Amino acid sequence: MGEITVSAQDMDRLLRDPASAYGAPYQRAYAELAETHRGRPADEIVPLLRAAAEAALLGFTGADLLEQAQAISSGAPYELRVRVTG
């Protein structure tokens, strides 16, 4: 289970928000990878998650990305704890 800290003004980079001007929220990219890459090796998924995180300007660690990739690969649910600051 991963954890990330995001400022309140940057939540739209993480979550799908139709009103946001930001084009690629991480939640959407993760959901698309979960649909298309289930059963694929985690090391194949990690670079795709890293690219999505970088595009959304989110600072996931390598361990976070591996954990997410393993969840996608196995089809297991993944819970991300988000701490919102000011």
N, C-alpha and C positions, 0 to 999 in steps of 0.2 A: 504494500500500500504506500503510495508516494505522497509527498507533501510539497507544496510550493507556496511561496508568499507572493502575492500580487497586490499592487496598489489598487484602490477602488476605481481610479480613473482608467486603469488598464484591464479591467475584467473582460472587456469585449475582445481582447486578444486571445482569451482562454475559452470563453463561452460563445455559443451561437447567439448572436443578437441581430435580428433583421434590421433594427434601427441604426446599427453601427456603421460608420463609414469605413471601418477596418475590413479588409477583404478576405482574410483567411484565418478565422478563429481555429485554434488548436482542436477544440471539441469536434468540429466538422471533419478535420483531417484524420483524427483518431478514429472516428466512426467509419469513415470510408475505408481506412486500412483494416479495421476489424471485419468489415464485410468482405473485402477482397483478398486478405492475406491469412485468413484462418487456416491453420494446418501447415503454414510455411515455417521454415526455420526462423527462430528469433533473431539470429545474426543477420538475416536478410531484411528484417523489419526495422531493426535499430536505426540504420542510416536514413530510412524514410521518416521515422519519427523525429530524428535529429533535425532533418531538413524542415519538417513542419514546425517544430519548436523554434528553430532559428527564424523561420518566416514570421512567426507570431511573436518574436522577441521574448520568448520565455526561457528561463534558465534552468532547465532540467539537468540533473547530473547524468552521467553515463549509467549509473546504477538504476536511476529512475527510468531511463529509457529502456534498459534491458528488462526491467520488471514489467513495464507496459508491453513490450514486445512479446514477452513470454505469455502474458495474459491474452494477447491477440492470437498468438500461435495456438494456444490450447483452447481458446474460446471461453476462458474463464472470465468472470466479471472482474473489473478493475476499479478500485475505489481511490480516487485522488482527493486528498484533503487540501483545501485551499484556505489559506489564511489571508484575509484582506486587511490591508493597512490603510490608514488615513485616506 
